[in-house]
């Protein structure tokens, strides 16, 4: 089992920073902002409460589960209760708990390509086989593409909207087609909704709002990491049918006992704070436009405007053809070494020829990063032009 390739970029950036380099990281899949003071104060109060100093329930704090159920009910248009929710150590853990409940060894789970490598990783960790499904030109999987990859061992599909790294959100008609396909073939749907708050086009819909008939074969995964800038707190959840919750609860009980109670109290405060995600989404919408416009102003870069999420995912293949870099991984390494700017190469997402650039940073950081990118690539273009002149003499 290999480690997440995004971590390798982050580790190299940290190594350079430890050597004294002024590195700007647009590679992380997390907001740069600090967790809100409301959440931090709730955590401090929880630390002082002796009730949090003891074991909790494996399924998670009942008050937090009840509030998560309210959120999922609002998204799906279907009633959910605290008993339908399992608290996990972040959305990635929730995905793993879901997959290990659904599959046996060598069963297959379909994942989008390009897509976040963590989806394939949790399948591998559960002894399954992750099968990549090619997306269309708008980075969305289709029922037809799913069916081409379906075999007798296909158990589930992981659907993420808006997606990472592409930012693609699925319109209702596409969700309906996928839902009809899943229903027809008895395939489970794992809906990774971690970027639900960052929808800039009004496209996001829960697949269960579009296809409520899938309620008995759908798992909704979410968390506070992105929309509340709480990646380090590790609080996620899954909302699912009873047999999935029972399996997940048993797995948690036998392994980690329960998710830390203090962190759950913090998440409870976060879900009560509806203002922070709205403000973050407003800022990200503006920074998305700033970054995409700047990228499209660079010769050789073609960057679509993402529907949602926190990333731009530009095509740099023309840039590679016109310069000396052999791949987007080569370009990303050069940017880190030369401009001290960290981005993630598309190879990490099964998309060579692209890079992922995070815009969930403050304005000054983003503007400085854009200037470094423009300066570095401008200098490289001049050097290339000089070399070509010398070769023709």
Secondary structure, DSSP 4 states (H G I P E B T S, - for coil): -PPPHHHHHHHHHHHHHHTT---EE---SS-SSPPPHHHHHHHHHHHH-GGGGS---TT--HHHHHHHHHHHHHHHSS---GGGEEEESHHHHHHHHHHHHH--TT-EEEEEES--HHHHHHHHHTT-EEEEEE--TTS---HHHHHHH--TTEEEEEEESS-TTT-----HHHHHHHHHHHHHHT-EEEEE-TTTT-BSSS----HHHH-GGGGGGEEEEEESTTTTT-GGG--EEEE--HHHHHHHHHHHHHHTSS--HHHHHHHHHHHT-HHHHHHHHHHHHHHHHHHHHHHHTSTT-B----SBSSEE--B-HHHHHHSS--SHHHHHHHHHHHH-EE-EEGGGGT-TTBEEEE--S-HHHHHHHHHHHHHHHHHHHHHHHHHHHHHH-
